[in-house]
Amino acid sequence: MQLPSIDNLRCFVSAAQSLNFRAAARQVNLTPAALGQRIKQLEDQLGSPLFNRTTRSVALTAAGMALLPIARRTIESAAECERAVRGDIERLPTELIVGSRHELGLSWIVPQLDTLAEALPHLTIHMYFGSGEDLLLRLRTREIDCAVTSTRLNDPKLDAIKMHREDYVFVGSKHLLKRVPFTRAEHAEKHTLIDIRNDLPLYRYWRDAPGAGDKLRFQRVLYFGTIGAIEHLVTEQKGVAVLPKYLVRDAIASGALRVLFPSVEPLSDHFRLVFRGDDARRPLYEAIAAKMMQVPLR
C-alpha cells in the first residue's frame, strides 16, 4: 500500500482542527476543491472515511479521530528530518550513553546532570562506568556514544574534544611510609607499585617526567584495573601509586597520603570527550563539553 503523503496529512490536520474545509483550504494555500481532492485521496489510501460531511456541518469519523494525533506526530517528525539535514541535529530529542570511569563519573559528571538537563533540555543522558580501553572498545562497537577519559588515543576512527587538564601525583599512605620509608630509589625494593595494567599507564606519568627516569625497582607490581580500586588500596597501605591529583588532593592536605619524590613533577594529561569520528553529533558533543568545562574537577 502506498504511504500517505505529508501534504495530504497536513491538509487532513488543518481540516480536522477547523472542521471547515474553506478555512482549512486557506491555511494550506489550496482551493476548497483541491483540499477536498487531497482528503479523498487520503481516505482512499487508508480505506476509510475520515469526515462525516453534510451541507451544514463537518465532523470527524472514529477513524479520523484515531488518525489525528498520529498525523500530527508524523508531520512533526518530517519537520525534524528537515532540521537534521539543515544541521540543527543538536536540538532534536536525543539520548546518549556517556562512558566514564567510576570515580570521575560519580564525583564530577553525575553532579552535573541536572545542570546539563537545564541547558540542553532535549538531551537525555545515560551513564556507563568502565575504564580505559574498555571505554574505547565500547565506543568502537557503538555500545556507548561518547566517553570522558584521559586514556591516550591511537585509533584514527575516534575523535575527541579536549577538556580539563589532569595532573598526577606519586603517593603512599603516611602509615605505610612511616613503617617502610620511601625517600631514595633503593627503597623501592621494599614497596609494591599498583597500577591499572601491565604497561603501567599511571606510573608512566611519573617515570617519564624530567628528573625521574626508570630507576625504581619495586618488590612487585599489582594491576587493579580501575583508579578507584587503586586509590582504596593505597589508602589501605597495600602499596604506592601514581594517581590523579584532584582525586587525592584532600587526602594529601590532611596528611593521610604523602607525596613521594616531590621534586619530580609528573607529566600531565587532559580529559577528553571522545566519540566516533563518523558521528554527526559533534555539535552536540561540543555543547556538552563546553558546559562541563565550567565545573572544576572534584
DAVEN-V82009 format. One record per residue. N is the residue number from 1. RES is the residue in one letter. SS is DSSP state (alpha for helix, beta for strand, coil for the rest). OMEGA is omega in whole degrees, -180 to 180 (999 if undefined). BURIAL is # if it has 16 or more other C-alpha atoms within 10 Angstrom, else .. Layout:
<<N RES SS OMEGA BURIAL> <N RES SS OMEGA BURIAL>>
This chain:
<<1 M coil 178 .> <2 Q coil -179 .> <3 L coil 178 .> <4 P coil 177 .> <5 S coil 178 .> <6 I alpha 180 .> <7 D alpha 178 .> <8 N alpha 177 #> <9 L alpha 178 #> <10 R alpha 177 #> <11 C alpha 179 #> <12 F alpha -179 #> <13 V alpha 180 #> <14 S alpha 180 #> <15 A alpha -179 #> <16 A alpha -179 #> <17 Q alpha -176 .> <18 S alpha -174 .> <19 L coil 179 #> <20 N coil -173 #> <21 F alpha 179 #> <22 R alpha 179 #> <23 A alpha 179 .> <24 A alpha 179 #> <25 A alpha 178 #> <26 R alpha -179 .> <27 Q alpha -178 .> <28 V coil 176 .> <29 N coil 175 .> <30 L coil 171 .> <31 T coil 177 .> <32 P alpha -180 #> <33 A alpha 180 .> <34 A alpha 177 .> <35 L alpha 179 #> <36 G alpha 178 #> <37 Q alpha -180 .> <38 R alpha 178 #> <39 I alpha 179 #> <40 K alpha 178 #> <41 Q alpha 179 .> <42 L alpha 178 #> <43 E alpha 179 #> <44 D alpha 180 .> <45 Q alpha -176 .> <46 L alpha 177 .> <47 G coil 179 .> <48 S coil 175 .> <49 P coil -178 #> <50 L coil -180 #> <51 F beta 165 #> <52 N beta -176 .> <53 R beta 171 .> <54 T coil 178 .> <55 T coil -176 .> <56 R coil -174 .> <57 S coil 175 .> <58 V beta 179 #> <59 A beta 176 #> <60 L beta 170 #> <61 T coil 176 .> <62 A alpha 178 .> <63 A alpha 178 .> <64 G alpha 179 #> <65 M alpha 179 .> <66 A alpha -177 .> <67 L alpha -169 #> <68 L alpha -178 #> <69 P alpha 180 .> <70 I alpha 178 .> <71 A alpha 178 #> <72 R alpha 180 .> <73 R alpha -180 .> <74 T alpha 179 .> <75 I alpha 179 #> <76 E alpha 178 .> <77 S alpha 177 .> <78 A alpha 178 .> <79 A alpha 178 .> <80 E alpha 176 #> <81 C alpha -180 .> <82 E alpha 180 .> <83 R alpha -180 .> <84 A alpha -180 .> <85 V alpha 179 .> <86 R coil -180 .> <87 G coil 179 .> <88 D coil -172 .> <89 I alpha -178 #> <90 E alpha 180 #> <91 R alpha -179 #> <92 L coil 175 .> <93 P coil -172 .> <94 T beta 172 .> <95 E beta 179 .> <96 L beta 169 .> <97 I beta -177 #> <98 V beta 179 #> <99 G beta 178 #> <100 S beta 170 #> <101 R coil -167 #> <102 H alpha -173 #> <103 E alpha 178 #> <104 L alpha 179 #> <105 G alpha -177 #> <106 L alpha -174 .> <107 S alpha -172 .> <108 W alpha -174 .> <109 I alpha -178 #> <110 V alpha 177 .> <111 P alpha -180 .> <112 Q alpha -171 .> <113 L alpha 179 .> <114 D alpha 179 .> <115 T alpha 177 .> <116 L alpha 179 #> <117 A alpha 178 .> <118 E alpha -178 .> <119 A alpha -177 .> <120 L coil -172 #> <121 P coil 179 .> <122 H coil -171 .> <123 L beta 172 #> <124 T beta -177 .> <125 I beta 170 .> <126 H beta -177 .> <127 M beta 169 #> <128 Y beta -180 #> <129 F beta 178 #> <130 G coil 178 #> <131 S coil 170 #> <132 G alpha -175 #> <133 E alpha 177 .> <134 D alpha 179 .> <135 L alpha -179 #> <136 L alpha 177 #> <137 L alpha -179 .> <138 R alpha 172 #> <139 L alpha -179 #> <140 R alpha -178 #> <141 T coil 177 .> <142 R coil 174 .> <143 E coil 171 .> <144 I coil -176 #> <145 D coil -180 #> <146 C beta -179 #> <147 A beta 172 #> <148 V beta -175 #> <149 T beta 173 #> <150 S coil 178 #> <151 T coil -177 #> <152 R coil -176 .> <153 L coil 174 .> <154 N coil -179 .> <155 D coil -178 .> <156 P coil 179 .> <157 K coil -180 .> <158 L beta 177 #> <159 D beta -176 #> <160 A beta 173 #> <161 I beta -178 #> <162 K beta -180 #> <163 M beta -175 #> <164 H beta 170 #> <165 R beta 177 .> <166 E beta 177 #> <167 D coil -175 #> <168 Y beta -180 #> <169 V beta -180 #> <170 F beta -170 #> <171 V beta 171 #> <172 G beta 179 #> <173 S beta -180 #> <174 K alpha -180 #> <175 H alpha 177 #> <176 L alpha -176 #> <177 L alpha 174 #> <178 K alpha -178 .> <179 R alpha -179 .> <180 V coil -176 .> <181 P coil 178 .> <182 F coil -180 #> <183 T coil 179 .> <184 R coil -175 .> <185 A alpha -177 .> <186 E alpha 178 .> <187 H alpha -179 .> <188 A alpha -177 #> <189 E alpha 179 .> <190 K alpha -175 .> <191 H coil 176 #> <192 T beta 174 #> <193 L beta 179 #> <194 I beta -179 #> <195 D beta -177 #> <196 I coil -178 #> <197 R coil -168 .> <198 N coil 175 .> <199 D coil 172 .> <200 L coil -177 #> <201 P coil 178 .> <202 L coil -179 #> <203 Y alpha -180 #> <204 R alpha 180 #> <205 Y alpha 177 #> <206 W alpha -175 #> <207 R alpha -175 #> <208 D coil -179 .> <209 A coil 176 .> <210 P coil 178 .> <211 G coil -178 .> <212 A coil 180 #> <213 G coil -176 .> <214 D coil -173 .> <215 K coil -178 .> <216 L coil 178 .> <217 R coil -173 #> <218 F coil 176 .> <219 Q coil 175 .> <220 R beta 179 .> <221 V beta 178 #> <222 L beta 179 #> <223 Y beta -177 .> <224 F coil 163 .> <225 G coil -178 #> <226 T coil -179 #> <227 I alpha 179 #> <228 G alpha 179 .> <229 A alpha -180 #> <230 I alpha 178 #> <231 E alpha 180 #> <232 H alpha -178 .> <233 L alpha 177 #> <234 V alpha 178 #> <235 T alpha -180 #> <236 E coil 174 .> <237 Q coil -179 #> <238 K coil -180 #> <239 G coil 178 #> <240 V beta -177 #> <241 A beta 169 #> <242 V beta -176 #> <243 L beta 175 #> <244 P beta -176 #> <245 K alpha -178 #> <246 Y alpha -175 .> <247 L alpha -175 #> <248 V alpha -178 #> <249 R alpha -178 .> <250 D alpha -180 .> <251 A alpha 176 .> <252 I alpha -180 #> <253 A alpha -179 .> <254 S alpha -179 .> <255 G coil -179 .> <256 A coil 175 .> <257 L beta 179 #> <258 R beta -180 #> <259 V beta 177 #> <260 L coil 179 #> <261 F coil -174 #> <262 P coil 178 .> <263 S coil 179 .> <264 V coil 177 #> <265 E coil -179 #> <266 P coil 175 #> <267 L coil 179 #> <268 S coil 178 #> <269 D beta 178 #> <270 H beta 164 #> <271 F beta 177 #> <272 R beta 169 #> <273 L beta -171 #> <274 V beta 180 #> <275 F beta 179 #> <276 R beta -179 #> <277 G coil 180 .> <278 D coil 179 .> <279 D coil -176 .> <280 A coil -176 .> <281 R coil -180 #> <282 R alpha 178 #> <283 P alpha 177 .> <284 L alpha 179 #> <285 Y alpha 177 #> <286 E alpha 179 #> <287 A alpha 179 .> <288 I alpha -178 #> <289 A alpha -180 #> <290 A alpha -180 .> <291 K alpha -178 .> <292 M alpha -179 #> <293 M coil 180 .> <294 Q coil -177 .> <295 V coil 180 .> <296 P coil 177 .> <297 L coil 176 #> <298 R coil 999 .>>
